[in-house]
């Protein structure tokens, strides 16, 4: 920070000597380069980047206060000087505050999830409600869950031996889903093969209507909630040849 702050202090002394907006120019000369350097050094997404840029901004604001006291001879007995000393605090809470708030929200969400448990998937297939074996994941930002969106074709003549954990249907019978212990309605997607292509379909009202004539396969389903919970599972399509 000293290696960066010292040259900036020197530059500020030169520029503020030729402008009547001394204090504003001094503030911008300290703050803007600090933010740009932080952005350059940490090429992450903005929410993750904010506290690291904040370190540079807070340091720059401290250098600014010191510069104002030593070189611009601000009157330390005036009431306005109190505002000067609040600038590092304002910079700190501006850049660090969102991170603390986000951390608190994640802790609250995590506690709520621990209390209620993961969503439980129920499906009504051919008029019968069945429990669906699913995989569950939650991370604070929703990006750490490893799941695929791939359906799998069942080769001709293979049958469904070894797939007893998966429930099967014959299109076009609709399948309705219910997610117990969930918070709100999820974004719900189905992935399946049709005419040699993989299709992605957004499921409305938690009811899936698979097209008639699609090949035997395991249809991948993925549900995503606003609190970053994820559930994914398979429904099988099998028609006797």
Secondary structure, DSSP 4 states (H G I P E B T S, - for coil): -HHHHHHHHHHHHHHHTT-S-HHHHHHHHHHHHHHHHHHHH--S-HHHHHHHHHHHHHHHHHHHHHHHHHTS---TTSTTHHHHHHHHHHHHHHHHHHHHHHHHHHHHHHHHHHHH-S-EEEEEETTEEEE---EEEE-SSS---------EEPPTT--STT-TTS-EE-TTS-EEEEEET-SSPPEEEEEEEETTEEEEEEPBTTEE-PPTTPPSEEEEEEEE-TTSEEEEEEEEE----
